[in-house]
């Protein structure tokens, strides 16, 4: 059995290419004696940032993970006794500003939560694709032998992945 489950959100190829180009250019500028290279390096790091979730089943720990240029970091926490996994649809809001104009934009995302205790949860994954959300949910559910609550539709539905012993 796989002792670790790790899921990172995908990043567009153009972002990775841009981050590499900005990084190289920032190093060049820094060695030329300008601090503008540090600003470009910050932009490159932001472009290459991937968020994700990792479970260590052997040590019963989890962490929200951040990855920059394949370097992973995050704080490990004790994994509580998970009761079920929920996948649901919500709106992610973002604000766009241009000098005096401002607009609130919203788009659909699918969140995967691990529920434990009395309605407490751990947000494990966020994606814009419903298939991606269920792929990750089924992977975690099969390893932890949990059921999935499909709350993406008005009528909630339980999905049994494995038969519990």
C-alpha positions in Angstrom: 0.0 0.0 0.0 1.2 3.5 -0.8 2.2 5.2 2.5 1.9 8.8 1.1 -0.9 10.4 -0.9 0.2 13.6 -2.5 -1.9 15.8 -4.8 -0.7 19.1 -6.3 -2.8 21.4 -8.4 -1.7 21.5 -12.0 0.0 24.6 -13.4 -0.2 25.7 -17.0 2.9 25.1 -19.1 3.0 28.8 -20.0 3.3 29.7 -16.3 6.2 27.3 -15.9 8.1 28.6 -19.0 7.5 32.2 -17.9 8.7 31.4 -14.4 11.9 29.9 -15.7 12.6 32.8 -18.1 11.9 35.4 -15.3 14.1 33.5 -12.9 17.0 33.4 -15.4 16.5 37.1 -16.2 16.3 38.0 -12.5 19.6 36.3 -11.8 21.2 38.1 -14.7 19.9 41.5 -13.5 21.0 40.8 -9.9 24.5 40.1 -10.9 24.5 43.2 -13.1 24.0 45.2 -9.9 20.3 46.0 -9.9 17.9 45.0 -7.3 15.0 44.9 -9.9 16.1 41.2 -10.3 14.7 40.4 -6.9 11.3 41.7 -7.9 11.4 39.6 -11.0 12.5 36.6 -8.9 9.4 37.1 -6.6 7.2 37.2 -9.7 8.8 34.0 -11.0 8.3 32.2 -7.6 4.6 33.3 -7.6 4.1 31.9 -11.1 5.6 28.6 -10.2 3.7 28.1 -6.9 1.6 25.0 -6.7 -0.7 24.2 -3.8 -1.6 20.8 -2.7 -2.3 18.3 0.0 -0.2 15.4 1.4 -1.2 12.5 3.6 1.3 10.4 5.4 -0.6 7.2 6.4 2.3 5.5 8.2 2.7 8.4 10.7 -1.0 9.5 10.5 -0.2 13.1 9.5 -1.2 15.5 6.9 -0.1 18.9 5.6 -1.2 21.6 3.2 1.7 21.7 0.8 3.2 24.4 -1.3 5.6 23.6 -4.1 8.0 26.1 -5.8 10.1 24.6 -8.6 9.6 21.1 -7.2 10.7 22.1 -3.7 7.8 21.1 -1.3 7.2 22.6 2.1 4.4 22.7 4.6 3.7 22.0 8.3 2.7 18.5 9.3 -0.3 18.1 11.5 -1.8 15.0 13.3 -4.5 13.4 11.1 -7.8 13.0 13.1 -10.1 10.0 12.6 -11.7 10.9 9.2 -15.4 10.0 8.8 -16.1 10.8 5.2 -15.0 12.8 2.2 -17.1 15.6 0.7 -16.9 17.1 -2.8 -18.9 20.2 -3.4 -19.2 23.1 -5.7 -18.7 26.7 -4.6 -17.8 30.1 -6.1 -14.3 31.5 -5.8 -14.3 35.3 -5.8 -11.6 37.5 -7.0 -11.4 41.3 -7.3 -10.0 43.1 -10.3 -9.0 46.7 -10.0 -7.9 49.3 -12.6 -7.2 52.8 -11.3 -10.8 53.9 -10.3 -12.8 50.9 -11.5 -13.3 47.7 -9.6 -15.1 44.5 -10.4 -15.8 41.3 -8.4 -15.4 38.2 -10.5 -16.5 34.8 -9.5 -16.0 31.4 -11.0 -16.9 27.8 -10.0 -14.5 25.6 -8.1 -14.9 22.2 -6.6 -13.6 21.6 -3.1 -12.7 18.3 -1.4 -13.0 18.2 2.3 -12.2 15.5 4.8 -14.8 15.5 7.6 -14.1 14.4 11.2 -15.5 15.0 14.7 -18.6 17.1 15.0 -18.7 18.7 11.5 -15.1 19.8 11.5 -13.2 19.5 8.2 -9.8 19.7 6.5 -9.8 21.3 3.1 -7.7 18.9 1.1 -8.1 20.0 -2.5 -9.5 22.7 -4.8 -9.9 22.5 -8.5 -11.9 23.9 -11.4 -12.6 20.5 -12.9 -15.2 18.2 -11.4 -13.5 15.1 -12.8 -10.2 16.1 -11.2 -12.0 16.6 -7.8 -13.6 13.1 -8.0 -10.3 11.4 -9.1 -8.5 12.8 -6.1 -11.5 12.0 -3.8 -11.7 8.4 -5.0 -7.9 8.0 -4.5 -8.0 9.2 -0.9 -11.3 7.3 -0.2 -9.9 4.0 -1.5 -6.7 4.2 0.6 -8.5 5.4 3.8 -11.6 3.1 3.1 -14.1 6.0 3.3 -17.3 7.0 1.6 -17.7 10.1 -0.6 -20.5 12.6 -0.3 -21.3 14.1 -3.7 -22.6 17.5 -2.8 -22.1 19.0 -6.3 -25.8 18.6 -7.2 -28.9 19.8 -5.3 -29.6 16.2 -4.4 -26.6 14.9 -2.3 -25.5 11.4 -3.0 -23.2 8.9 -1.2 -20.6 7.1 -3.2 -19.3 3.9 -1.8 -15.7 3.2 -3.0 -14.9 0.0 -1.0 -16.8 -2.3 1.2 -15.9 -1.7 4.8 -14.7 -4.7 6.8 
